């Protein structure tokens, strides 16, 4: 197999040739068809997340075909189309797992963070955490749904049922979630980097009723705001844009520090909440919605050995939609 490997945090990925991995008793060996490039991968590569295991193969938006089954695996067949997401395993016995909140598991493992991910031609994954996918779906267009889509879906549920939804940072997750909101009859207000006219046109093309810079006031009070941009200063800005009783959802795994702000911006029962990881139930719910509403990702394709360029384009804000590696 070939894999793009992070040998040391902060350094470029390096192409390595390795023997094909063997699946354990509860695992699947999957031939990768496509792997999305997520902002979380940047946080891993740039050392913004703690305790990154190195060497590590990044990538957790994986679509592929089952090549081999572990001895104890049932319910899968060779050739089946599956997805591998961020939550690679949960312990199943901690209080959070017992409470149906495996996203908060006390002893989890995460794909592309502390177990090898999908920037490769092959990946080994726990069968119980593999997502069954439509056999005829486009692999590259499906890959971003496995994190950008799932986290966006979980964030929207956390935001509540309000009609006016502000999306701060209009990248991979927001461009998928805008389609979900439109399908549900909600209004999307897109907040981009100041002066990013291309991103604003992109947002309006996906149904946003308004698009402007994150330094601009919202044209109407928001029922909820969802922050995908990892910029702590946007939290008080979003609070000021949100109506009484509204909610601000922080959807990223990493964010710069939130500056202090006057209590009156939070008062009147506004709330700030965060979304952490995802569950298998999120995948079941979201992919049903995605099929029904014909949700799709706009993708920019890169070869596997171009992973460093894809990460750089994401870091520098040069993408509209989602970057996807196609081994």
Secondary structure, DSSP 8 states (H G I E B T S, - for coil): -EEEEB-STTS--EEEE-------TTEEEEEEEEEEE-HHHHHHHTT-STT--SSB-----EEEEEEEE-TT--S--TT-EEEE-SEEE--S-SHHHHTT-GGG-TT-EEBTTTB--SSBSEEEEEGGG-EE--TTS-HHHHHGGGTHHHHHHHHHHHH-S-SEEEEES-SHHHHHHHHHHHHTT-EEEEEESTT-HHHHHHHHHTT-SEEEETTS--SS-EEEEEE-S--THHHHHHHHHEEEEEEEEE--S---------GGGTTTT-EEEE--S--HHHHHHHHHHHHHHT----EEEE-GGGHHHHHHHHHTT--SSEEEE--
